[in-house]
Amino acid sequence: MTDWYYHAPGQGRVGPLSADEMRARYRDRRITRDMLAWHDGLREWQPVERLIEELGLTGVEPDMSRPPPVPPRPAATTASHASRPSTHIEPPPSNRSGCIIAAVAIGIGGLILLAILAAIAIPAYQDYVKRAKGVQPENTETRSFDADRMADTDALARELVTVAMREFHAANGNACPDSYEFESLQVRHSRLQGNEDGWFALDPAHPDGGQCAYDVRFLGFGPELDGRQVRYEVTRAGDDVVIICRNRTLQPQHLPPNCHP
């Protein structure tokens, strides 16, 4: 059974719950479509709106006779203020007091936003770290090689190198992008990490001639490709980035398209 979690305003993370319990809370209007939800296997928190089919909410309508979720309760007045008799009319707040109140409100809103962003980003980043270390998801060891998946994964690796060269090469005095630049881009653009159907690892290499080069390992394709790699030789002229792929240890039938044997 899949354990589900959702993020409720004023409560934080709620769960684990079954899909039936999630549907019941959706009908009771305790869960809304704009709330974030997650279960093991998702790379990041998603709005419930995107998980309608997976949760089995197609055709399920909220019970409008029930009240919506209660908003977070404001801070209660302290006992000392509540019991103090009113002996005079307080003067209107100064402009300085208003600025302080506004700053506090903005600070609280910023903390809430940071908490939501962290809830979304942390699972994706943890997933990236595992895959960057070569940790195989379950069942990838039993996969057979798939040429289409290899072509898609090779295209993502080339795109990552191309973006890194355009963004960092000239800015760093024509120094070749390294693992830090690649990781920065992959954290900012999780699509460039690949996915459970196939991903890759780039290791800087140092060929003759001083050009940029990277040894590329393709992961998630089963034991046939474990420890095997190709090399990208990269040159840049303006916005044009040319990548030449040369085989190093892959079997010819496993090479990505446009890679020299």
C-alpha positions as protocol buffer text, in pm:
chain_id: "A"
residue {
  index: 1
  type: MET
  ca { x: 0 y: 0 z: 0 }
}
residue {
  index: 2
  type: THR
  ca { x: 133 y: 344 z: -91 }
}
residue {
  index: 3
  type: ASP
  ca { x: 172 y: 594 z: 194 }
}
residue {
  index: 4
  type: TRP
  ca { x: 56 y: 943 z: 98 }
}
residue {
  index: 5
  type: TYR
  ca { x: 139 y: 1278 z: 259 }
}
residue {
  index: 6
  type: TYR
  ca { x: 0 y: 1626 z: 205 }
}
residue {
  index: 7
  type: HIS
  ca { x: 95 y: 1974 z: 323 }
}
residue {
  index: 8
  type: ALA
  ca { x: -186 y: 2160 z: 502 }
}
residue {
  index: 9
  type: PRO
  ca { x: -164 y: 2532 z: 589 }
}
residue {
  index: 10
  type: GLY
  ca { x: -120 y: 2572 z: 963 }
}
residue {
  index: 11
  type: GLN
  ca { x: -49 y: 2200 z: 1012 }
}
residue {
  index: 12
  type: GLY
  ca { x: 252 y: 2124 z: 794 }
}
residue {
  index: 13
  type: ARG
  ca { x: 304 y: 1771 z: 668 }
}
residue {
  index: 14
  type: VAL
  ca { x: 15 y: 1531 z: 732 }
}
residue {
  index: 15
  type: GLY
  ca { x: 47 y: 1155 z: 686 }
}
residue {
  index: 16
  type: PRO
  ca { x: 105 y: 875 z: 619 }
}
residue {
  index: 17
  type: LEU
  ca { x: -241 y: 815 z: 472 }
}
residue {
  index: 18
  type: SER
  ca { x: -384 y: 560 z: 234 }
}
residue {
  index: 19
  type: ALA
  ca { x: -530 y: 664 z: -101 }
}
residue {
  index: 20
  type: ASP
  ca { x: -879 y: 593 z: 42 }
}
residue {
  index: 21
  type: GLU
  ca { x: -810 y: 829 z: 332 }
}
residue {
  index: 22
  type: MET
  ca { x: -683 y: 1095 z: 92 }
}
residue {
  index: 23
  type: ARG
  ca { x: -1004 y: 1065 z: -113 }
}
residue {
  index: 24
  type: ALA
  ca { x: -1217 y: 1089 z: 200 }
}
residue {
  index: 25
  type: ARG
  ca { x: -1038 y: 1405 z: 308 }
}
residue {
  index: 26
  type: TYR
  ca { x: -1078 y: 1547 z: -42 }
}
residue {
  index: 27
  type: ARG
  ca { x: -1456 y: 1485 z: -23 }
}
residue {
  index: 28
  type: ASP
  ca { x: -1461 y: 1648 z: 323 }
}
residue {
  index: 29
  type: ARG
  ca { x: -1278 y: 1955 z: 181 }
}
residue {
  index: 30
  type: ARG
  ca { x: -984 y: 1899 z: 416 }
}
residue {
  index: 31
  type: ILE
  ca { x: -765 y: 1852 z: 106 }
}
residue {
  index: 32
  type: THR
  ca { x: -793 y: 2091 z: -187 }
}
residue {
  index: 33
  type: ARG
  ca { x: -651 y: 2076 z: -538 }
}
residue {
  index: 34
  type: ASP
  ca { x: -389 y: 2346 z: -473 }
}
residue {
  index: 35
  type: MET
  ca { x: -235 y: 2166 z: -173 }
}
residue {
  index: 36
  type: LEU
  ca { x: 94 y: 1980 z: -216 }
}
residue {
  index: 37
  type: ALA
  ca { x: 102 y: 1599 z: -194 }
}
residue {
  index: 38
  type: TRP
  ca { x: 376 y: 1335 z: -213 }
}
residue {
  index: 39
  type: HIS
  ca { x: 435 y: 960 z: -193 }
}
residue {
  index: 40
  type: ASP
  ca { x: 745 y: 741 z: -218 }
}
residue {
  index: 41
  type: GLY
  ca { x: 845 y: 732 z: -583 }
}
residue {
  index: 42
  type: LEU
  ca { x: 763 y: 1094 z: -663 }
}
residue {
  index: 43
  type: ARG
  ca { x: 1074 y: 1305 z: -716 }
}
residue {
  index: 44
  type: GLU
  ca { x: 915 y: 1615 z: -562 }
}
residue {
  index: 45
  type: TRP
  ca { x: 597 y: 1743 z: -398 }
}
residue {
  index: 46
  type: GLN
  ca { x: 317 y: 1797 z: -650 }
}
residue {
  index: 47
  type: PRO
  ca { x: -13 y: 1989 z: -635 }
}
residue {
  index: 48
  type: VAL
  ca { x: -308 y: 1754 z: -584 }
}
residue {
  index: 49
  type: GLU
  ca { x: -437 y: 1891 z: -917 }
}
residue {
  index: 50
  type: ARG
  ca { x: -162 y: 1694 z: -1095 }
}
residue {
  index: 51
  type: LEU
  ca { x: -234 y: 1372 z: -904 }
}
residue {
  index: 52
  type: ILE
  ca { x: -607 y: 1344 z: -971 }
}
residue {
  index: 53
  type: GLU
  ca { x: -585 y: 1019 z: -1168 }
}
residue {
  index: 54
  type: GLU
  ca { x: -323 y: 860 z: -943 }
}
residue {
  index: 55
  type: LEU
  ca { x: -536 y: 932 z: -635 }
}
residue {
  index: 56
  type: GLY
  ca { x: -853 y: 811 z: -809 }
}
residue {
  index: 57
  type: LEU
  ca { x: -1021 y: 1150 z: -771 }
}
residue {
  index: 58
  type: THR
  ca { x: -1168 y: 1156 z: -1121 }
}
residue {
  index: 59
  type: GLY
  ca { x: -1540 y: 1210 z: -1073 }
}
residue {
  index: 60
  type: VAL
  ca { x: -1502 y: 1271 z: -697 }
}
residue {
  index: 61
  type: GLU
  ca { x: -1656 y: 1603 z: -596 }
}
residue {
  index: 62
  type: PRO
  ca { x: -1596 y: 1785 z: -265 }
}
residue {
  index: 63
  type: ASP
  ca { x: -1896 y: 1793 z: -33 }
}
residue {
  index: 64
  type: MET
  ca { x: -1985 y: 2163 z: -47 }
}
residue {
  index: 65
  type: SER
  ca { x: -2205 y: 2124 z: 262 }
}
residue {
  index: 66
  type: ARG
  ca { x: -1892 y: 2086 z: 469 }
}
residue {
  index: 67
  type: PRO
  ca { x: -1683 y: 2387 z: 573 }
}
residue {
  index: 68
  type: PRO
  ca { x: -1350 y: 2454 z: 401 }
}
residue {
  index: 69
  type: PRO
  ca { x: -1019 y: 2412 z: 591 }
}
residue {
  index: 70
  type: VAL
  ca { x: -984 y: 2649 z: 882 }
}
residue {
  index: 71
  type: PRO
  ca { x: -712 y: 2910 z: 820 }
}
residue {
  index: 72
  type: PRO
  ca { x: -416 y: 2921 z: 1061 }
}
residue {
  index: 73
  type: ARG
  ca { x: -517 y: 3066 z: 1396 }
}
residue {
  index: 74
  type: PRO
  ca { x: -366 y: 3410 z: 1469 }
}
residue {
  index: 75
  type: ALA
  ca { x: -151 y: 3445 z: 1778 }
}
residue {
  index: 76
  type: ALA
  ca { x: -363 y: 3472 z: 2093 }
}
residue {
  index: 77
  type: THR
  ca { x: -353 y: 3785 z: 2309 }
}
residue {
  index: 78
  type: THR
  ca { x: -135 y: 3733 z: 2616 }
}
residue {
  index: 79
  type: ALA
  ca { x: -300 y: 3710 z: 2956 }
}
residue {
  index: 80
  type: SER
  ca { x: -127 y: 4025 z: 3083 }
}
residue {
  index: 81
  type: HIS
  ca { x: -273 y: 4233 z: 2803 }
}
residue {
  index: 82
  type: ALA
  ca { x: -616 y: 4069 z: 2830 }
}
residue {
  index: 83
  type: SER
  ca { x: -649 y: 4143 z: 3202 }
}
residue {
  index: 84
  type: ARG
  ca { x: -513 y: 4499 z: 3197 }
}
residue {
  index: 85
  type: PRO
  ca { x: -795 y: 4753 z: 3235 }
}
residue {
  index: 86
  type: SER
  ca { x: -816 y: 5027 z: 2979 }
}
residue {
  index: 87
  type: THR
  ca { x: -746 y: 5359 z: 3152 }
}
residue {
  index: 88
  type: HIS
  ca { x: -676 y: 5579 z: 2854 }
}
residue {
  index: 89
  type: ILE
  ca { x: -700 y: 5583 z: 2478 }
}
residue {
  index: 90
  type: GLU
  ca { x: -381 y: 5463 z: 2317 }
}
residue {
  index: 91
  type: PRO
  ca { x: -225 y: 5705 z: 2068 }
}
residue {
  index: 92
  type: PRO
  ca { x: -227 y: 5604 z: 1704 }
}
residue {
  index: 93
  type: PRO
  ca { x: 76 y: 5396 z: 1603 }
}
residue {
  index: 94
  type: SER
  ca { x: 370 y: 5588 z: 1468 }
}
residue {
  index: 95
  type: ASN
  ca { x: 504 y: 5536 z: 1119 }
}
residue {
  index: 96
  type: ARG
  ca { x: 796 y: 5351 z: 1273 }
}
residue {
  index: 97
  type: SER
  ca { x: 562 y: 5102 z: 1440 }
}
residue {
  index: 98
  type: GLY
  ca { x: 388 y: 5047 z: 1109 }
}
residue {
  index: 99
  type: CYS
  ca { x: 721 y: 4976 z: 939 }
}
residue {
  index: 100
  type: ILE
  ca { x: 812 y: 4726 z: 1211 }
}
residue {
  index: 101
  type: ILE
  ca { x: 478 y: 4549 z: 1175 }
}
residue {
  index: 102
  type: ALA
  ca { x: 517 y: 4537 z: 797 }
}
residue {
  index: 103
  type: ALA
  ca { x: 872 y: 4400 z: 829 }
}
residue {
  index: 104
  type: VAL
  ca { x: 755 y: 4130 z: 1071 }
}
residue {
  index: 105
  type: ALA
  ca { x: 469 y: 4033 z: 838 }
}
residue {
  index: 106
  type: ILE
  ca { x: 704 y: 4015 z: 539 }
}
residue {
  index: 107
  type: GLY
  ca { x: 952 y: 3808 z: 743 }
}
residue {
  index: 108
  type: ILE
  ca { x: 684 y: 3558 z: 848 }
}
residue {
  index: 109
  type: GLY
  ca { x: 559 y: 3531 z: 490 }
}
residue {
  index: 110
  type: GLY
  ca { x: 915 y: 3473 z: 370 }
}
residue {
  index: 111
  type: LEU
  ca { x: 968 y: 3194 z: 624 }
}
residue {
  index: 112
  type: ILE
  ca { x: 646 y: 3023 z: 514 }
}
residue {
  index: 113
  type: LEU
  ca { x: 750 y: 3050 z: 148 }
}
residue {
  index: 114
  type: LEU
  ca { x: 1096 y: 2910 z: 226 }
}
residue {
  index: 115
  type: ALA
  ca { x: 937 y: 2618 z: 414 }
}
residue {
  index: 116
  type: ILE
  ca { x: 715 y: 2535 z: 116 }
}
residue {
  index: 117
  type: LEU
  ca { x: 1006 y: 2562 z: -130 }
}
residue {
  index: 118
  type: ALA
  ca { x: 1219 y: 2340 z: 92 }
}
residue {
  index: 119
  type: ALA
  ca { x: 940 y: 2080 z: 109 }
}
residue {
  index: 120
  type: ILE
  ca { x: 937 y: 2073 z: -272 }
}
residue {
  index: 121
  type: ALA
  ca { x: 1311 y: 2091 z: -337 }
}
residue {
  index: 122
  type: ILE
  ca { x: 1458 y: 1860 z: -72 }
}
residue {
  index: 123
  type: PRO
  ca { x: 1314 y: 1531 z: -207 }
}
residue {
  index: 124
  type: ALA
  ca { x: 1431 y: 1619 z: -559 }
}
residue {
  index: 125
  type: TYR
  ca { x: 1778 y: 1710 z: -433 }
}
residue {
  index: 126
  type: GLN
  ca { x: 1807 y: 1390 z: -225 }
}
residue {
  index: 127
  type: ASP
  ca { x: 1705 y: 1188 z: -530 }
}
residue {
  index: 128
  type: TYR
  ca { x: 1971 y: 1368 z: -736 }
}
residue {
  index: 129
  type: VAL
  ca { x: 2244 y: 1297 z: -478 }
}
residue {
  index: 130
  type: LYS
  ca { x: 2162 y: 924 z: -474 }
}
residue {
  index: 131
  type: ARG
  ca { x: 2171 y: 898 z: -850 }
}
residue {
  index: 132
  type: ALA
  ca { x: 2486 y: 1108 z: -878 }
}
residue {
  index: 133
  type: LYS
  ca { x: 2656 y: 850 z: -655 }
}
residue {
  index: 134
  type: GLY
  ca { x: 2540 y: 573 z: -888 }
}
residue {
  index: 135
  type: VAL
  ca { x: 2274 y: 431 z: -657 }
}
residue {
  index: 136
  type: GLN
  ca { x: 2045 y: 217 z: -868 }
}
residue {
  index: 137
  type: PRO
  ca { x: 1668 y: 230 z: -809 }
}
residue {
  index: 138
  type: GLU
  ca { x: 1502 y: -106 z: -757 }
}
residue {
  index: 139
  type: ASN
  ca { x: 1471 y: -336 z: -1060 }
}
residue {
  index: 140
  type: THR
  ca { x: 1717 y: -143 z: -1282 }
}
residue {
  index: 141
  type: GLU
  ca { x: 1965 y: -430 z: -1252 }
}
residue {
  index: 142
  type: THR
  ca { x: 1725 y: -657 z: -1440 }
}
residue {
  index: 143
  type: ARG
  ca { x: 1658 y: -416 z: -1728 }
}
residue {
  index: 144
  type: SER
  ca { x: 1772 y: -497 z: -2076 }
}
residue {
  index: 145
  type: PHE
  ca { x: 1938 y: -234 z: -2292 }
}
residue {
  index: 146
  type: ASP
  ca { x: 1701 y: 1 z: -2474 }
}
residue {
  index: 147
  type: ALA
  ca { x: 1841 y: 207 z: -2763 }
}
residue {
  index: 148
  type: ASP
  ca { x: 1566 y: 471 z: -2743 }
}
residue {
  index: 149
  type: ARG
  ca { x: 1630 y: 530 z: -2373 }
}
residue {
  index: 150
  type: MET
  ca { x: 2001 y: 557 z: -2447 }
}
residue {
  index: 151
  type: ALA
  ca { x: 1936 y: 817 z: -2718 }
}
residue {
  index: 152
  type: ASP
  ca { x: 1717 y: 1024 z: -2484 }
}
residue {
  index: 153
  type: THR
  ca { x: 1971 y: 1005 z: -2199 }
}
residue {
  index: 154
  type: ASP
  ca { x: 2261 y: 1094 z: -2430 }
}
residue {
  index: 155
  type: ALA
  ca { x: 2062 y: 1396 z: -2554 }
}
residue {
  index: 156
  type: LEU
  ca { x: 2014 y: 1518 z: -2193 }
}
residue {
  index: 157
  type: ALA
  ca { x: 2385 y: 1476 z: -2116 }
}
residue {
  index: 158
  type: ARG
  ca { x: 2476 y: 1675 z: -2429 }
}
residue {
  index: 159
  type: GLU
  ca { x: 2225 y: 1945 z: -2335 }
}
residue {
  index: 160
  type: LEU
  ca { x: 2375 y: 1975 z: -1985 }
}
residue {
  index: 161
  type: VAL
  ca { x: 2727 y: 2011 z: -2129 }
}
residue {
  index: 162
  type: THR
  ca { x: 2606 y: 2266 z: -2385 }
}
residue {
  index: 163
  type: VAL
  ca { x: 2428 y: 2481 z: -2125 }
}
residue {
  index: 164
  type: ALA
  ca { x: 2727 y: 2463 z: -1888 }
}
residue {
  index: 165
  type: MET
  ca { x: 2968 y: 2568 z: -2164 }
}
residue {
  index: 166
  type: ARG
  ca { x: 2752 y: 2868 z: -2260 }
}
residue {
  index: 167
  type: GLU
  ca { x: 2695 y: 2978 z: -1903 }
}
residue {
  index: 168
  type: PHE
  ca { x: 3030 y: 2915 z: -1734 }
}
residue {
  index: 169
  type: HIS
  ca { x: 3309 y: 2874 z: -1993 }
}
residue {
  index: 170
  type: ALA
  ca { x: 3369 y: 3240 z: -2086 }
}
residue {
  index: 171
  type: ALA
  ca { x: 3262 y: 3366 z: -1742 }
}
residue {
  index: 172
  type: ASN
  ca { x: 3535 y: 3151 z: -1581 }
}
residue {
  index: 173
  type: GLY
  ca { x: 3816 y: 3267 z: -1810 }
}
residue {
  index: 174
  type: ASN
  ca { x: 3760 y: 2984 z: -2062 }
}
residue {
  index: 175
  type: ALA
  ca { x: 3802 y: 2722 z: -1789 }
}
residue {
  index: 176
  type: CYS
  ca { x: 3614 y: 2401 z: -1857 }
}
residue {
  index: 177
  type: PRO
  ca { x: 3299 y: 2354 z: -1647 }
}
residue {
  index: 178
  type: ASP
  ca { x: 3350 y: 2092 z: -1379 }
}
residue {
  index: 179
  type: SER
  ca { x: 3135 y: 1886 z: -1146 }
}
residue {
  index: 180
  type: TYR
  ca { x: 3031 y: 2191 z: -940 }
}
residue {
  index: 181
  type: GLU
  ca { x: 2888 y: 2374 z: -1243 }
}
residue {
  index: 182
  type: PHE
  ca { x: 2709 y: 2060 z: -1363 }
}
residue {
  index: 183
  type: GLU
  ca { x: 2560 y: 1999 z: -1017 }
}
residue {
  index: 184
  type: SER
  ca { x: 2445 y: 2362 z: -994 }
}
residue {
  index: 185
  type: LEU
  ca { x: 2257 y: 2332 z: -1322 }
}
residue {
  index: 186
  type: GLN
  ca { x: 2108 y: 1995 z: -1232 }
}
residue {
  index: 187
  type: VAL
  ca { x: 1975 y: 2125 z: -900 }
}
residue {
  index: 188
  type: ARG
  ca { x: 1827 y: 2431 z: -1074 }
}
residue {
  index: 189
  type: HIS
  ca { x: 1685 y: 2227 z: -1365 }
}
residue {
  index: 190
  type: SER
  ca { x: 1598 y: 1881 z: -1234 }
}
residue {
  index: 191
  type: ARG
  ca { x: 1505 y: 1766 z: -1586 }
}
residue {
  index: 192
  type: LEU
  ca { x: 1878 y: 1765 z: -1667 }
}
residue {
  index: 193
  type: GLN
  ca { x: 1936 y: 1497 z: -1402 }
}
residue {
  index: 194
  type: GLY
  ca { x: 1762 y: 1231 z: -1611 }
}
residue {
  index: 195
  type: ASN
  ca { x: 1517 y: 998 z: -1440 }
}
residue {
  index: 196
  type: GLU
  ca { x: 1468 y: 639 z: -1327 }
}
residue {
  index: 197
  type: ASP
  ca { x: 1452 y: 531 z: -1693 }
}
residue {
  index: 198
  type: GLY
  ca { x: 1812 y: 639 z: -1746 }
}
residue {
  index: 199
  type: TRP
  ca { x: 2059 y: 898 z: -1621 }
}
residue {
  index: 200
  type: PHE
  ca { x: 2430 y: 973 z: -1647 }
}
residue {
  index: 201
  type: ALA
  ca { x: 2743 y: 1088 z: -1463 }
}
residue {
  index: 202
  type: LEU
  ca { x: 3002 y: 1328 z: -1606 }
}
residue {
  index: 203
  type: ASP
  ca { x: 3366 y: 1313 z: -1495 }
}
residue {
  index: 204
  type: PRO
  ca { x: 3609 y: 1583 z: -1619 }
}
residue {
  index: 205
  type: ALA
  ca { x: 3889 y: 1441 z: -1834 }
}
residue {
  index: 206
  type: HIS
  ca { x: 4214 y: 1598 z: -1955 }
}
residue {
  index: 207
  type: PRO
  ca { x: 4289 y: 1503 z: -2316 }
}
residue {
  index: 208
  type: ASP
  ca { x: 4580 y: 1633 z: -2520 }
}
residue {
  index: 209
  type: GLY
  ca { x: 4532 y: 1980 z: -2667 }
}
residue {
  index: 210
  type: GLY
  ca { x: 4368 y: 2140 z: -2363 }
}
residue {
  index: 211
  type: GLN
  ca { x: 4011 y: 2115 z: -2494 }
}
residue {
  index: 212
  type: CYS
  ca { x: 3723 y: 2037 z: -2258 }
}
residue {
  index: 213
  type: ALA
  ca { x: 3645 y: 1669 z: -2226 }
}
residue {
  index: 214
  type: TYR
  ca { x: 3428 y: 1451 z: -2007 }
}
residue {
  index: 215
  type: ASP
  ca { x: 3403 y: 1078 z: -1946 }
}
residue {
  index: 216
  type: VAL
  ca { x: 3034 y: 989 z: -1951 }
}
residue {
  index: 217
  type: ARG
  ca { x: 2882 y: 689 z: -1773 }
}
residue {
  index: 218
  type: PHE
  ca { x: 2521 y: 594 z: -1852 }
}
residue {
  index: 219
  type: LEU
  ca { x: 2333 y: 456 z: -1551 }
}
residue {
  index: 220
  type: GLY
  ca { x: 2002 y: 283 z: -1498 }
}
residue {
  index: 221
  type: PHE
  ca { x: 2047 y: 57 z: -1802 }
}
residue {
  index: 222
  type: GLY
  ca { x: 2127 y: -261 z: -1613 }
}
residue {
  index: 223
  type: PRO
  ca { x: 2456 y: -447 z: -1556 }
}
residue {
  index: 224
  type: GLU
  ca { x: 2550 y: -446 z: -1927 }
}
residue {
  index: 225
  type: LEU
  ca { x: 2672 y: -86 z: -1900 }
}
residue {
  index: 226
  type: ASP
  ca { x: 2813 y: -88 z: -1545 }
}
residue {
  index: 227
  type: GLY
  ca { x: 3154 y: 79 z: -1537 }
}
residue {
  index: 228
  type: ARG
  ca { x: 3156 y: 147 z: -1913 }
}
residue {
  index: 229
  type: GLN
  ca { x: 3185 y: 493 z: -2066 }
}
residue {
  index: 230
  type: VAL
  ca { x: 3223 y: 721 z: -2364 }
}
residue {
  index: 231
  type: ARG
  ca { x: 3407 y: 1052 z: -2388 }
}
residue {
  index: 232
  type: TYR
  ca { x: 3270 y: 1390 z: -2498 }
}
residue {
  index: 233
  type: GLU
  ca { x: 3531 y: 1619 z: -2655 }
}
residue {
  index: 234
  type: VAL
  ca { x: 3392 y: 1973 z: -2642 }
}
residue {
  index: 235
  type: THR
  ca { x: 3485 y: 2295 z: -2819 }
}
residue {
  index: 236
  type: ARG
  ca { x: 3309 y: 2632 z: -2808 }
}
residue {
  index: 237
  type: ALA
  ca { x: 3300 y: 2923 z: -3054 }
}
residue {
  index: 238
  type: GLY
  ca { x: 3064 y: 3197 z: -2942 }
}
residue {
  index: 239
  type: ASP
  ca { x: 2727 y: 3038 z: -2868 }
}
residue {
  index: 240
  type: ASP
  ca { x: 2813 y: 2733 z: -3078 }
}
residue {
  index: 241
  type: VAL
  ca { x: 2913 y: 2427 z: -2875 }
}
residue {
  index: 242
  type: VAL
  ca { x: 3044 y: 2125 z: -3066 }
}
residue {
  index: 243
  type: ILE
  ca { x: 3045 y: 1787 z: -2890 }
}
residue {
  index: 244
  type: ILE
  ca { x: 3225 y: 1489 z: -3043 }
}
residue {
  index: 245
  type: CYS
  ca { x: 3147 y: 1156 z: -2877 }
}
residue {
  index: 246
  type: ARG
  ca { x: 3412 y: 883 z: -2885 }
}
residue {
  index: 247
  type: ASN
  ca { x: 3368 y: 533 z: -2750 }
}
residue {
  index: 248
  type: ARG
  ca { x: 3596 y: 415 z: -2472 }
}
residue {
  index: 249
  type: THR
  ca { x: 3462 y: 93 z: -2323 }
}
residue {
  index: 250
  type: LEU
  ca { x: 3100 y: 44 z: -2443 }
}
residue {
  index: 251
  type: GLN
  ca { x: 3006 y: -243 z: -2667 }
}
residue {
  index: 252
  type: PRO
  ca { x: 2930 y: -114 z: -3020 }
}
residue {
  index: 253
  type: GLN
  ca { x: 2563 y: -216 z: -2994 }
}
residue {
  index: 254
  type: HIS
  ca { x: 2525 y: -1 z: -2681 }
}
residue {
  index: 255
  type: LEU
  ca { x: 2665 y: 325 z: -2824 }
}
residue {
  index: 256
  type: PRO
  ca { x: 2441 y: 633 z: -2829 }
}
residue {
  index: 257
  type: PRO
  ca { x: 2365 y: 785 z: -3172 }
}
residue {
  index: 258
  type: ASN
  ca { x: 2640 y: 992 z: -3337 }
}
residue {
  index: 259
  type: CYS
  ca { x: 2913 y: 843 z: -3120 }
}
residue {
  index: 260
  type: HIS
  ca { x: 3232 y: 727 z: -3292 }
}
residue {
  index: 261
  type: PRO
  ca { x: 3331 y: 365 z: -3226 }
}
